[in-house]
Amino acid sequence: MYRSNETINIAEIFGSQVFNDTVMRHRLPKNVYQSLVKTSSKGQTLDPAIADIVANAMKDWAIEQGATHYAHWFQPMNNATAGKHDAFLSTAGEGSVTLEFSSKALVKGETDSSSFPSGGLRSTFEARGYTAWDPTSPAFVRDGTLYIPTAFCSYTGEAMDTKTPLLRSMQALSREGVRFLHALGMKEVSSVKPTVGAEQEYFLVDYDLYSKRLDLKICGRTLLGAKPSKGQDLDDHYCGRIRLRVAEYMRDLDQRLWKLGIVSKTKHNEAAPAQHELATEYSTANIACDNNQLVMEIMRSLAKEHGLACLLHEKPFASVNGSGKHNNYSLVTDTGVNLLDPGKNPEENPLFLLMLCAFIRGVDLYGDLLRMSATCPGNDYRLGEGEAPPAVISIFLGGHLSATMSSIARGTLAAHNGEAQMMNVGVEAIPTFQLDESDRNRTSPFAFTGNKFEFRMVGSSQSIAYANVVLNTMIADSFSYMAERLEQTEDIERETQKIIADTMKEHSRILFNGNNYNQEWINEAARRGLPIIRNSVDAYRTFIDPKNMKLFERYNVFSEKECHARYEVLIENYSKVRHIEAFTMLEMVKRQILPSCIEYAGRVAGSYNNIQAAGMKATAIGGHVQLVTSGIEEIIQATGQLDEQVAKEESFHSAEEKAIFSSTQLKQSMDELRRKCDALETIVDARNWPMPTYTDLLHRV
């Protein structure tokens, strides 16, 4: 564990546990290295002839790092990672052993595909599945194992993971992006890559307190809990002083991430007490996804070493802000051009203006898919709650860019004077600085923030894979649309203006620069015909909307069969999460809250009787006894109602019917039971309340 008085040589430790470019350059023959680089950076097909050499070099390096095993590391459809660990050790006869790692072991692995969520792609008796090495993402050593990033597919070839569709969508994006740029005359470009920077929000609570809460241990969130006397009311936690215990954890976390080549860049306190944020530097989308999975895993495991518990649920506490994951997205060519860089005069940058058109068109046509990509059971409690974007997709461009696009569409663009606005705070000693082109809109779900788009809806516990699959695919579709128009014209400048005009005419309804939290905007969004998808069940259904399945099939990202399978996985997971939460709540109420409250009521009633027997007046105490006993009766009644709903939920055979019921009647019964319990928590003696309260959890780190 890292201590604050230790000195770290960041340059020395950074990437020390990664089989990265520097290691490969040093350990591989030049021709092998160059071939592998073409595969990893250009997306070219892997040369099978080099696999044995790479495998041997990777094994030797990993053993030097302390590895004894290797694992094909993959990301199944359960929002987690998996891997089967095999030792390098093999017998060599006469009691001797050897260390082996062949090209076959590197390139292909096998696992039981029927043991992972499949949505009907695999039956229980059809077990074979394959993991295939992803050379575009570097291998790494962690906890004595060489982890090899891989794709995971079924015996019949369907994607069983989140990485395979991500790689497919990146391939489609690059292909259509190159076509689009060539049509604009940028013939030197041979690939386009999405780059992503993820901002991860999380809570840290004391592990001993966490261990006394069954709901936190099982569900990752509090199912019960009255509002504390002090939450985030004073706005004193955001970017405030980091507590020493948390600072030690953050320093240790940085060090572990840096060793894995993950550029942990920014850390600070978030808005709610005990809430924090970590932001990483940009990487290509698939590596960013791998890195974020590692960030979440290390956050959780490291917290326990520090006597803490890391909560990644979107809404672990009912009365304070929940946690999201901002997916910052941009596009870069292999020639080093950021396609979303507006330049000094965006009005005179046709490439940038067409890029805005690509996003405006894509988000308007497929906003329902983008909403789906940020959907999980926990996010239902967060989205639209005054702390996160509402459950309707819109784009923020800022006043200047919105006006620019509108005026170009009308053919009335005024010349830009090219002079940057400067900020002067009125203190001579403080230097002036250049203002950004527009203000930021923290209420917007999809905002342009200078040279990238920030998708703010993704939940803190989610993989960022689905969000980037959707972004890549919808932008590939826009590239294809614009390329086709540009390829058929001899006047590129005129066609560019027509594309902008058509985009603003057909898709400008998706633009909104105001307060997304305002109910008036929700009403306006409905008038504009934008999809308003309020819960997970409705959002998941967009996966199997015919127009969306056609989009995925057109770019070979998902087949229709794979779309239906993912819908089944998502909808079934939703029901299971709600079912587990209901059972956990019932156990807590029946075995902890009711016995404790009944004991407290008996103790107060005994005191009341003793006071009366002594001839003293005790009207107020009698009223308190009545209040407590009435509360207990209400909890018993609400518990019985939830029991009935759980039994009813188990009677449904269809996963979709279960999910609909879980999101409505079951959730309503849980909310009602919670209200009764939380009301009683505020009047029962703290010594009798059977679990740590919100005040304990949020303010005793």
N, C-alpha and C positions, 0 to 999 in steps of 0.2 A: 504494500500500500504506500502511495506517495505521501510524503510529509512536506509541510510548507517550508521547512528549512533546508530541504534538499535542492540541489541545482540540477536542472535538466538540460542536456545538450539536445535541443529539439532537432537540429539538422542531423544529428547522429542516430537518433532513435526513429525518426520519421520513416515509415515504410519498411522498418527492419524486419517485420514479420510477413512481408509480401513478396511474392515471386514477380517482381515488377520489371519494368523496362531496363533499369540499371543492372539488376541481377541477371536477366536474360542476355544482355549485351556482353556481360563478363563471362558467363558460363556456357553459352551456346556458340558453336561455330558460326562464322559470319553469314554464310548462306542460309543456315537454319534460322538464325535470328531474323534476317531480312524477310524470309518466307513467313515466319510467324507474325511479324509486324504487319505485313500486308493483310493477313487474316484478321488480326485484332483491330487495326485502325482503318483499313479500307473495306472490310467485310468480304474479302475474297475467300474462296473455298480453301479449306485447310489441305495442305499437301500431306497425304498419308505417310509418305516416305520419311518425314521428319519426326513423327510421333514418338518413336523409340528413343531418339536422342533427347527430345524434350522431356520425356518421362524420366529418364535416367538422371538428367541434370536437376529436375524438380525434386526427385527423391533425395539425392545427395544434399541439396540445399536444405530441404525440410528436416532431414536427420540432424544436420548441423544446428538447426533451430530448436532441437529437442523433440521433434516429432517421432512417434513410434507407430502411428496409424495414419491412414488416409481415408477420406470420405468424399463421396460425390454429394455436394451440398446443393439442395434444390428447394424450391418454394412451392409446395402444393397449394391446393385451393382451400386452405384453412387459415390463411393470413399469418402463417408461421413458416419456419424453415425446418428441414429434415435432412438426415444423412445417416447412412449405415457405415460404421467404422470398422475398417479391416487393417490388420497389422501388416507392416512390410515384411514381417518374419515368415520364412518358409524353411521346412526341413531340407537338409542336403545329404542325408544318409549318415549312418554310424554316429548318431547323436549330435551331429553338427547342424548349424543353421546358416542361412544366408538371408540377406535383405533384398527383396525384389519388388519392382514396380514396373510393369510392362506397359507398352503402348496400348494394349487392349484394356488394361485396368484404368489407364488415363482417359481413353476416349469413350468407353462404354461401361456402364454399370447396370445392375438389375436390382429391382426392388418389387415389393408386393403392391401393385397398383390398386388392388381391391381394398386395401386397408386405409386408403386415403379417400377423401370426398371425391366422387366421380360424377354425380348427377346422372347415373345410369349408363355411363360410358363403359363401366366394367361391372360384371356380376361377381358375387362372392367367390365363385369357383373359378373365375378367370383372373388369375393373380398376376401374370407377368406384365411388368412395365420396365421401361428403360430410362436410364439417365445418360445424357450425352454431354460431353465436355463443351463448355462455352469458352472458347479461347479469347473472346472479346473482353472478358472480365478476369482479373488476375487471381491466381490461387494465393492462399495465405495460410499461416500456421497459427493455431489458437489452441491452448490447453492440450498440447501434445499431439495434435492431429493436423495433418495437411488437408485443408478444405479446398476442394476443386469445384468452382461454380459450374453448375450443369443445368440443362433443360431436362424436363421430365415428361415423357409421353407414354401412352398406353401401347399395348402390343399391336393394336390396330392403327396406331399412328396419330390418334387425337392428342392434343395438348392437355396434360393433366396438371399444369402448373400456371403460375402467373408470368414466368420469364419467357416462355416460348412465344406467346402472343405479343409480348413487349418487343422481342427481337424481330418478329414478323412485321410489326407496325413500324419499327425503325427502318427496316428494309424498304417498306412501301413508301415511307416518307422521303427517304433518300432518293429513291428511283424517280418519284414524281417531282421532287424538289429540283433535281438535276435537270429534268426535262423542262421545267418552268424557267429556270435560270438560263438554260441554253436558248430558249425562245426569246429571252431578253438580251441575248448576245454575250452572256458570261460563259463562253465555251470552255474556259479553263477549269471550271468546277467539275469535280468528279464524284463528290458525295456531300450530303447534308446531314448533320447530326443534331438531334435534340439534346440540349444541355439542361440539367435540372439541379437546383439547390433547394434542399428541404429544410424547413424550420420546424423543429420538433418541440412541442410543449409537453410538460409532464409535471406531476406532483411528487413531492417527497414527504413522507410521514414517518414517524418513529416506528421501528419494526415491532417493538414490544406492544405498542398500542394497536398496530395493524393486526397482529396475531390474535388479538382478543375480539376482532370483528369478523364474524363468519362471512358476512356479505363481501367485505373487501377481499378476503382470501379466496372465496369461490367465484365471485362475480366481478371483482375489480372495481366495484362502486358501492357506495352506501345505499342500501335499500330503505333504510330508516335513518332519521336524524333531524332534530329540530335546528332551526336557524340559530347560529351563535350570536351572542350580544355584539360581537365585532367581526365582521367579515372583511369585505374590501371597501367598506363605506368611506374611509378617509383617503383612499387612493394613495396610500403610503407604501405599498409594497412594490409596485411596478418600477423596475430599474433601480430599486433602493439598495441599501447595503446588504450584501450577501452574508448570511449567518456563517460563523466559522465552521460549523459542522458541515454545512452544505458546501462551503468553499473547498473544504478538503475533498469532498466527494467529487466536485466538479474538476478539481486539479487532477485527481486520479483518473477520472473519466477521459479527460483530454489526453493524458499520457497513453492510455490504452488504445484510444482511437488513432492517435498519431502513429503508433507502432504498426497499426493496420493500414496505414496510408490514407486514413480518413481525415480530411482537413476540417477538424472542429474549429470553427472560426469565432463564433460569437456565443456568449453566455450571459444571461441576466435573469433577474426576478421578473415574473409575469404579474398580471393584474391581481390575481387572487392570492391570499396568503398561502404559503407552502407550494406555490406554483412557479415553475421556472421554464426557460427555453434554451435550446441549443440549436445553432444554425451551422450548417456545413457549407463549404465552398462548392462551386459548380463542378459537376462531372457529367459525362454522357449519361443518358437516361438509364440504361441498364446497370451501369456501375453505381449511379446514385441510388437506384432501387436496392441493389445489394448492400450498399453502405448503410442505408437507412434501416434495413433489417438488422444489421450488425449493431447499429447504434441502439436500437430498442432492446436487443438481447443483452448487450453489455450494460446498459442502464439498469436493467432489472437485477442482473446477477451481481453487479458491483454494489448496488445499494445495500444488499444484505450484509456485505462485508463491512459496511460503515454503520451497521445498526439501523438502517433505514429501509423503507419499502418504496419502490418507484411505481407510481400509478399512471398507466397510460390510457386508461378509460377516458372517453370523451366527456363524461359528466360524473366524476366520482363523488361530487358533493352538490347537493340540490340548490343551495342558496348562493353559490359563488360561480364565477366564470368556469366554463369547461375548457377542455384542451383541444386544439386543432393541430393541423400540420400544413403549413403553407408550401405549396408546390410552385416554386419559381421556375419558369419555363422560357427557354429561348432557343434559337436555331443558329447553327454555325456551319459554314462551309469548310471544306478541307483546305481552302486557300486563306482561311483565317478571318472571314467576314462574318460579323454578327448581323444577321438579316433583320433584326429588330432594332438596330441602332439608327435613330432618326437623323443623325448628323446635325450640323449647325442650323440648317434650313430644311426642316422636314417637308415643307411645301414644294421644294425643288428636288426632292429625293423620290423618284418614281418607284424604285425598288421597295423602299420603306412603306410607301402608301399602298402598294399592292399587297405587301405583307399584312398590313392592317385589314385590307379587304379579305384576305385569306382567313383571318381569325374571325372577323365580323360574320362572314358567310358561314364558316364552320360552326361557330357557337350558336348562331340562330337556327341552323338546320338540325343540329345534333345536341342542343342544350339539354335535352332530356337524358341523353347518354352521359353527358358530363355530370349532371346531377346524380345519376346512378353510380358513377365511379366514386362518389364521395359518400356513399350510403353504407351504413352499418347500424346495428341496433343502438349502440351508444350515441351515435350522431343524431338520432331522433330527439334526444333530450337537449341537444346543443344548438342545432341550426335554428336561426330565427329567434333566439331567446335574448336579444339585446346584447349579445357578446360575439356573435358569429353571423355570417351572411344568412339571409332568409332562404327559404326553400324554393327560391325562384332564381334562375340564372339570368344575369345581365352583364354587360361589359362597361367598364369605366375607361374612357380615353382621356378625360380632362377636357376643359372648355376649349383650349386652343386647338388640339388635334380634332375634336369633334367639329368645330367650326371650319377647320381646314378641309376636312373630308366633305362637309356639306357644301362649301363654296366651290370646290373643284367639281362636285357633281352638278352644280348649277352653271359652271363655266364662268364664275365671277371672282376667282381668287385674286386677292390683293397681294402685292409684293411684300415680302417680309423684309424689315429693315436690317435684319441680321444682328442687331444689338441685343446682347444678353442683359436681362434684368439682374440687378445686384441687390443684396440684402445689406442694409445698414441698420444696426441695432441702436444707434444713437450714442454709443460710447466710443470715444476716439481711440482708446487703447485696443479695442476689439476690431480685428480686420474685417473688411467687407468681403462677401463671397457671392458667387453666382447662384441665382435661384434656379431650381429645376423648372422644366417646361410646364409642369402642372403640379398641383398639390396631390397628396395621396388620399385615397378614399378607403378607409379601413372597413367600411360597411359593404363594399362591393365584393361579390364572390369571384369576379374575374377582372382584375384591374391591370392596366398598363402602367408600369412603374419605372419608366426611363428607357430601358433597353431590353425589357422582358415583360411577360405577363405573369401575374401572381394569382394562382388559383387557391383561394383561401378556405374552401369548403371541406377539404379532406380531413377525416377524423384522425386524432392522435394515435390511435391503435392500429390504423389501417396501413397496409402496404400501399406504396405510391404507384404500384404497377398499373392498376386499372385506370387511374387518372391519366397516366402518360400514354397508355394504349389508346384511349379515346382521343386525346389531344393529337397524337401522331397521325391517327387514321383520318380524323376530320380535316386536318391540315393537308394531308396527302390528297384528299378529295378536292380541296380547294385548289391546290397546285395543279392537279389534273385538269380541272375546269378552266383555270386561267391559261394554262399551257395550250390547251386546245384552241382557245380564242386567239392567242398571240401567234400560234403557228399558222393560222389561216389568214393573217393580215400582212400587208406590206407597210402599213403605217403603225408602228409600235406605239408611238406617242399618242396618236388619236385613239387607238384601241385601249390603251392604259386609262385614258380619261373616261372612256365608255364603261370600262369595267368598274371604275370607282363610282360612276353615276348609277350604274345598274345595281351595284352592291348597296349603295345608300337608299335607293328606291325600294329594293326588295327585302333588305335585311336590317335597316337602321332601327327597327323597333327594339332590337336587342341592346341598344346603347342607352345608358342611364348614368348620369353623373351626380345624382343627388343622394339623399339619405335612404339607403336600402332598408333601414329599420322601420321607417315610417309606414304606417298602415295605408296611407294614401298611395304609396308606390305599389303595394300589393294589389290594390284596387286598379291602379293604372296598368300594371302588368297583365291583369286579367282582361282589361279592355283591349290591350294590344294583342291578345291571343297567345301570350307566352305561357308555357306549361308551368303550373304551380303544383309541385309534387311534395306533399307534406310529410310522407312517412316512407319507411323502407320498402314496405310491401308494394306500394304503387311504383316506387322508383325501380325496383328490381324488374318489374314487368316490362320496362322499356328495353331490356336486353333482348326480348323476343318480339319486339315490334318489327313488322316486316321491313320497314324502311331501314331500320338499324341493322338487321341481319344482312340485308343486301349490301349495305356499306361495308361491313366486315368481310363478307364473302368476296366483294369486288377487289379487295386488296389483300386477300388471303391471310387475314388476321384471325378470324374465327370462321369455321363452317357453321351452317345452320344447326347441325347436331351439337357442335361445341357451345353455341349460344344457349340452346335449350338445357344442356348439361349444367352450364354455369348458373342459369336461372334456378334450376332445381337445387344446386348446392347452396346458393345464397338464401333462398326462401326457406330451405330446411334448417339452415344454421340460425336464421332469425327465430324460428319456432323453438329450437332447442335452447337458445339463450334465454328467451322469455320463460320457458318451462323451468329451467334451472333457477332463475331468479325467483320465481313464484315458490318453488319448493324451499329455497333457502330462506325466504321471508317467513314462510310458515314455521319452519324449524326455529328461527330466532324468536318469533312471537310466542310460540307454544312452550318452548323449553327455557327461554330466558326472560322475556319481558313480562309475560303473564305471571309466572311464579314470583318474580321479584316485586311486581306491583301489588299482588295479592298479599305478600308478606308485609309490605309497607302499609297497605290499608289496614291490615290486622293490628299492626303496631300502633298506628294512629288511633284506631278505634278503641284499643285497650286504654290508651292514655285518656281518651275522651270519657270513657266509662269511669275511670278512676277519679277524674276531676269532678264528674257529676256526683259520684258517690261521696265525695268530700264536701258536697253542698255548694260547690263553686259554679259560676255561670260559664258555659263553654259553647255558646251558640255558634261562634265563628269556627271553632274546631269541628263542630258537628257538620257545618256546611262544607268544610274541607274534606271530611270523610265521605260525605255524599258526592262531592265532585270527583273524588278518586274512584269510588265504587261505580259511579255512573260511567266514567271513562273506561273502566275495566269491562263493564257490561257491553259497551259499544265495541271494544276491541274483540271481545269474544264473538259478537254478532258478525263483525266484518271478517273475522277469521273463518267463520263458518261459510260465509259467502264466497271467499276466495277458495276454500276447499271444494266447494261445488263447481266453481269455474275451472279449477285444475282437472277435476274428474271429467267435466264436459269437454275440455280441450283434448284429453286423451282419447275421446270417442271418435274424433275425426280421423279419417284414413288418408285424406289428401293433404299433402304438404302445404299447398296453397290455402286450403280451408283452415288448417291449423294456424298458419301465419296471419291470416285475416282476423281470426278469432283472438289470437294472442295480442295483436296490435290494437284491438278495440276492447272487448269485454274483459279479457283477462287483465289487461293493463289498467282498465278503470277500477277493477276490484283491488288490484295492488295499490293503486294511488289512494283509494279510499281507506284501506287498512293503514297505510303509511300516515295519512292525516290524523287518524285516531291515536296512533302510537306517538307521533311527534307532539301532539297536544298534551298527552300525559307526561311525556318526558320533561316538560317545562314546569311541572308541579310536584313530581315525585322527588324525594330526598336523593341527592346525588350519590349518597352511600348505597342506595338501593338500586340505582340504575345499573343494569348488568353489563354495560359495554361502554367504551370510551366515547365521549361526545364529540361534536364538531369542534368545540373549543379545544379539547384535548388534541385532536388530530391536526388541526390547522395551526395551532399556536405553540405546540410543544415539540418542536423539531430540534 
